[in-house]
Amino acid sequence: MTESPRTTPTEPAPGVGRALPGSAPGSPRARIRERALALGFDAVGFAPARLGAEARNHLAEFLSRGFHGDMGWLAAKADRRGDPQVLWSEARSIVALGLSYAPGGDPLRLLAQPRRGLISVYAQGRDYHDVLKARLRLLARWMADAFRCGAKIFVDTAPVMEKPVAERAGIGWQGKHTNLVSRAHGSWLFLGEVYTTLELPPDEPHPDHCGTCRRCLDVCPTAAFPAPYRLDARRCISYLTIEHKGPIDRALRPLMGNRIYGCDDCLAVCPWNKFARATGEADLMPRIELTAPRLADLAELDDAGFRSLFSGSPIKRIGRDRFVRNVLIALGNSGERARAPSAERRLDDPSPLVRGAAVWALSRLLGEDDFARLRARRLERERHPAVREEWAEAGRR
């Protein structure tokens, strides 16, 4: 029988763990926890500044199988990522911190609205890197002043294995979808760390409470999990729409639906989400224009329009061309012929990446004869080999 959160002990109050030696009121550990919660963090834990062999072995296996795709920076900094001491040899403890971004409604509701683009919950508000860094800096400065210690902050832009650190610090466990799961906050935690020269009593590592549940594995549209606790990023929609720079594998495009930035499916179905409260953080609340944007409008974005719409958003980091590529794939998946003019206008786009995606979208939206006539008119004007290949492949449908 699938394990349910109902069968587990009641979650302690956020940020509160079991009493440990050195964690009595007034101790450095207790004061750091109190300060972190006062700064608005939802989860706090303490870990030694080292990782076990299991985390390093998982990273090595991930890289050796090529599951990282074209995220070359993962391999380039594997030594620093797998060992906090390589990152900063003076660190003795890590303060692991979590900030909830739990949504207030069903994050998958737009899957039934093919004219709208689905943006991952985490990207609908302000860039979480900015929000986390500001609070981490405040906590690190306070620690340095209060305890005369060294302190450095990290978020996921640095080579830190955040999820194994958070698991070791007792905040949650890495679920079968490889993301962190919390009994209090479900699968909706942003993570950050303060490395410090202080020797702080660590929390007990969090046990795994996934049981036999496999909802996150079964819901994945592209079958990106070759096994529980293993992710092949090359098939993950979040990777494809955010990290991948080139044309997306043609076999995977129909499976993306209207997901245009990230994918929340495996997070959203986690049964532990029932305990998560919707975030009240103003900076993390969804911007209304990003909750259900029209694909036809997004397809018209030029660079200036893209930068204006996504100012302060993590989406801005991928650039206009990759984003419009994603939008055109979603248009093609809409199955609505009325969306064809939006895609056809992109055949004259300066970006070959965009033009290629437009070709594919039109091959899905137009009838066979209409597409053949369009191909006959446009192919001779196209000089970029990748776009010509898109016309050739679409012509073989």
LODOGU-109201 format. One line per field, with one value per residue (C-alpha): residue in one letter; x, y, z negated. Coordinates in pm, whole numbers, plus 50000, padded with zeros to 5 digits. Each point is the difference from the previous one (the first is absolute). Last residue first. Example, Ala and Ser with C-alpha at 12.3 -4.5 7.8 and 13.67 -1.06 7.14 Angstrom:
<rs>
residu s	a
east 51367	49863
north 49894	49656
up 49286	49934
</rs>
This chain:
<rs>
residu r	r	g	a	e	a	w	e	e	r	v	a	p	h	r	e	r	e	l	r	r	a	r	l	r	a	f	d	d	e	g	l	l	r	s	l	a	w	v	a	a	g	r	v	l	p	s	p	d	d	l	r	r	e	a	s	p	a	r	a	r	e	g	s	n	g	l	a	i	l	v	n	r	v	f	r	d	r	g	i	r	k	i	p	s	g	s	f	l	s	r	f	g	a	d	d	l	e	a	l	d	a	l	r	p	a	t	l	e	i	r	p	m	l	d	a	e	g	t	a	r	a	f	k	n	w	p	c	v	a	l	c	d	d	c	g	y	i	r	n	g	m	l	p	r	l	a	r	d	i	p	g	k	h	e	i	t	l	y	s	i	c	r	r	a	d	l	r	y	p	a	p	f	a	a	t	p	c	v	d	l	c	r	r	c	t	g	c	h	d	p	h	p	e	d	p	p	l	e	l	t	t	y	v	e	g	l	f	l	w	s	g	h	a	r	s	v	l	n	t	h	k	g	q	w	g	i	g	a	r	e	a	v	p	k	e	m	v	p	a	t	d	v	f	i	k	a	g	c	r	f	a	d	a	m	w	r	a	l	l	r	l	r	a	k	l	v	d	h	y	d	r	g	q	a	y	v	s	i	l	g	r	r	p	q	a	l	l	r	l	p	d	g	g	p	a	y	s	l	g	l	a	v	i	s	r	a	e	s	w	l	v	q	p	d	g	r	r	d	a	k	a	a	l	w	g	m	d	g	h	f	g	r	s	l	f	e	a	l	h	n	r	a	e	a	g	l	r	a	p	a	f	g	v	a	d	f	g	l	a	l	a	r	e	r	i	r	a	r	p	s	g	p	a	s	g	p	l	a	r	g	v	g	p	a	p	e	t	p	t	t	r	p	s	e	t	m
east 50541	50290	49962	50052	50342	50104	49866	50178	50320	49975	49981	50317	50181	49930	49936	49622	49856	49965	49809	49735	49772	50014	49966	49689	49844	50087	49856	49671	49981	50072	49763	50152	50050	50255	50230	49954	50144	50300	50079	49961	50248	50255	49939	50049	50333	50107	49953	49935	49629	49849	49837	49873	49701	49888	49975	49755	49810	49962	49816	49658	50095	49964	50189	50143	50319	50133	49935	50186	50298	49979	50005	50310	50190	49874	50176	50321	50012	49911	50276	50042	50078	49680	49798	50147	49774	50103	49906	49811	49750	50248	50280	49768	49855	50347	50111	49691	49690	49735	49993	49913	49675	49887	50093	49764	50138	49832	50185	50273	49797	49861	50342	50013	50091	50367	50089	49689	50083	49670	50077	49716	50012	50149	49856	49814	50322	50113	49795	50244	49792	50114	50372	50004	49778	50170	50175	50227	49930	49765	49788	49715	50030	50358	49932	49962	50354	50173	50041	50120	50290	50011	50192	50298	50073	49880	50000	49650	49739	50181	50127	49658	49845	50224	50116	50365	49984	50002	49893	50064	49840	49758	50118	50039	49816	49948	49695	49902	49664	50108	49685	50121	50321	49842	49718	50240	49892	50156	50136	50092	50084	50381	50170	50135	50364	50031	50076	50357	50153	50176	50375	50019	50212	49681	49830	49661	49771	49705	49699	49667	49733	49678	50006	49789	50040	49953	50103	50267	50098	50320	50015	50139	49653	50026	50024	50309	49932	49900	50139	50210	50339	50115	49698	50069	50363	49892	49759	50244	50284	50195	50186	49864	49695	49790	50032	50305	50097	50334	50064	50314	49951	50003	49687	49747	50165	50068	49663	49817	50186	49914	49630	49966	50189	49777	49694	50110	50131	49670	49787	50246	50036	49623	49954	49673	49677	49871	50331	49957	49654	50122	49852	49712	49913	49637	49817	50023	49782	49972	50366	49916	49880	50339	50104	49675	49951	50177	50350	50275	50304	50151	50343	50252	50328	50303	50254	50322	50277	50380	50094	50368	50063	49746	49879	50244	49878	49640	50076	49790	49931	50363	50122	49713	50080	50053	49748	49711	50119	49953	49624	49972	49828	50036	49887	50325	50021	50334	49859	49706	50220	50257	49727	49848	50344	50064	49670	50066	50355	49873	50013	50203	49947	49807	49626	49753	49634	49758	49663	49755	50242	49842	50282	49854	50032	50368	50057	49840	50199	50323	49924	49929	50325	50205	49858	49756	49726	50155	50134	50346	49894	49696	49629	49789	49911	49815	50021	49632	49805	50039	49834	49759	50132	49947	49704	49801	50289	49904	50199	49873	49870
north 51377	50013	50371	50082	49836	50197	50331	49945	49910	50328	50173	49828	50072	50378	50125	50027	50175	49677	49841	50270	49962	49622	49959	50215	49789	49678	50138	50084	49654	49814	50207	50265	50004	49724	50082	50365	49937	49817	50284	50254	49807	50024	50372	50058	49819	50167	50338	50306	49909	49982	49661	50149	50153	49649	49898	50275	49938	49629	50055	49973	49647	49890	49680	50169	49794	50219	50308	49834	49938	50364	50118	49794	50147	50343	49940	49881	50307	50255	49922	49722	50239	50203	49705	50052	50307	50352	50135	49726	50209	50279	49771	49803	50315	50135	49669	49962	49833	49898	49633	50110	50158	49688	49784	50191	50042	49816	50071	50222	50321	49966	49999	49697	50056	49944	50362	50047	49701	49855	49655	49753	49761	49657	49699	49863	50030	49674	49812	50100	50061	50362	49930	49738	50215	50334	50051	50283	50282	49955	49704	49998	49631	49883	49647	50112	50147	49692	49806	50314	50044	50368	50237	50159	50164	49745	50147	50145	49830	49667	49985	50067	49762	49716	49760	50107	50041	49623	49987	49723	49973	49733	49860	50122	50318	50234	49812	50299	50093	49919	49891	49647	50102	50265	49765	49728	49931	49686	50184	50360	50077	50001	50078	50350	50018	50072	50362	50118	50160	50319	50055	50352	50066	50054	49902	50168	49809	50045	49795	50089	49768	49877	49619	49963	50281	49837	49640	50134	49855	50098	49924	49677	49897	49696	50239	50159	50041	50288	50275	49763	50158	49691	50031	50370	49924	49721	50247	50288	49825	50326	50125	50357	50130	49780	50232	50057	50229	50031	50041	50042	50039	50280	49851	50284	50207	49712	49844	50327	50043	49644	50044	50325	49858	49692	50222	50201	49689	49818	50275	50069	49632	49964	50214	50184	49813	49757	49815	49764	49898	49869	50183	49847	50184	50051	49905	49632	50043	49655	50008	50337	49839	49846	50237	49932	50288	50202	49908	49896	50228	49897	50127	49746	50043	49782	50133	49823	49923	49987	50218	50093	49788	50185	49841	49712	49946	50000	49683	49869	50334	50109	49682	50002	50351	49933	49715	50214	50296	49790	50017	49868	49678	49937	49637	49921	49662	50089	50328	49851	49715	50246	50207	49692	49891	50341	49987	49644	50081	50229	50377	50244	50329	49841	50061	50235	50058	50286	50003	50281	50290	50338	50198	49918	49630	50049	50197	49733	49724	50196	50065	49635	49891	50266	49893	50235	49742	49651	49875	49897	49645	49935	50063	49866	50226	50328	50190	49955	49852	49627	49780	49747	49645	49802	49789	50299	50094	49697	49685	49812	49653
up 54184	50241	50075	49634	50015	50309	49870	49668	50189	50188	49662	49880	50328	49995	50353	50018	50304	50203	49713	49979	50299	50036	49624	49995	50278	49816	49677	50168	50155	49676	49789	49781	49624	49944	50290	49904	49656	50146	50238	49719	49786	50281	50043	49627	49986	50325	49826	50219	50020	50349	49941	49673	50174	50094	49633	49907	50324	49909	49669	50170	50103	49639	49914	49691	50029	50278	49789	49711	50226	50108	49639	49920	50297	49885	49667	50160	50222	49730	49755	49746	49712	50038	49875	49653	49973	49900	50344	50181	50194	50076	50109	50226	50153	50074	50153	50217	49868	50254	49895	49647	50117	50188	49702	49774	49647	49709	49673	50142	50046	49648	49841	49773	49634	49923	49930	49784	49781	49878	50130	50022	49705	50057	49816	50301	50198	49842	50259	50280	50314	50046	49984	50276	50222	49938	50333	50105	50241	50297	49890	50253	50088	49956	50125	50363	49986	49863	50325	50178	49755	49908	50225	49824	49667	49747	49649	49968	50219	50042	49642	49851	50251	49881	50271	50008	49623	49954	49636	49746	49656	50128	50333	50359	49898	50297	50131	50218	49848	49641	49812	49924	49828	49777	49903	49893	49642	49849	49697	50078	49637	50021	49670	49928	49893	49627	49928	49958	49690	50115	50037	50138	50310	50196	50326	50034	50231	50233	50106	50158	49867	50164	50005	49686	49748	49658	50071	50232	50336	50180	50370	50147	50135	49770	49711	49856	49631	49776	49780	49788	50070	50191	50225	50053	50089	50238	50164	50027	50172	50029	50307	49983	50195	49773	49702	49784	49714	49823	49627	49791	49629	49746	49839	50012	50273	50239	49925	50069	50326	50104	49912	50191	50297	50003	50002	50304	50175	49965	50155	50281	50086	49981	50310	49935	50058	50262	50026	49702	50113	50336	50297	50196	50321	50089	50319	49901	49688	49837	49891	49846	49675	49923	49719	49811	49760	49732	50108	49757	50026	49668	49897	49874	49819	49938	49750	50090	49754	49990	50294	50024	50309	50215	50326	49967	49645	50122	50198	50288	50167	49985	50168	50251	50119	50370	50002	49882	50209	50311	49977	50357	49896	49626	50040	50178	49831	49841	49871	49811	49874	49862	49834	49839	49880	49843	49813	49881	49887	49728	50013	49795	49821	49714	50011	49835	50084	50051	50176	50074	50040	49931	49839	49657	50084	50077	49679	49783	50168	49962	49632	49933	50166	49827	49662	49824	49968	50010	50333	49882	49937	50217	49954	50285	50289	50039	50329	50076	49706	49978	50263	49855	50017	50320	50115	50123	50229	50207	50069	50301	49911
</rs>
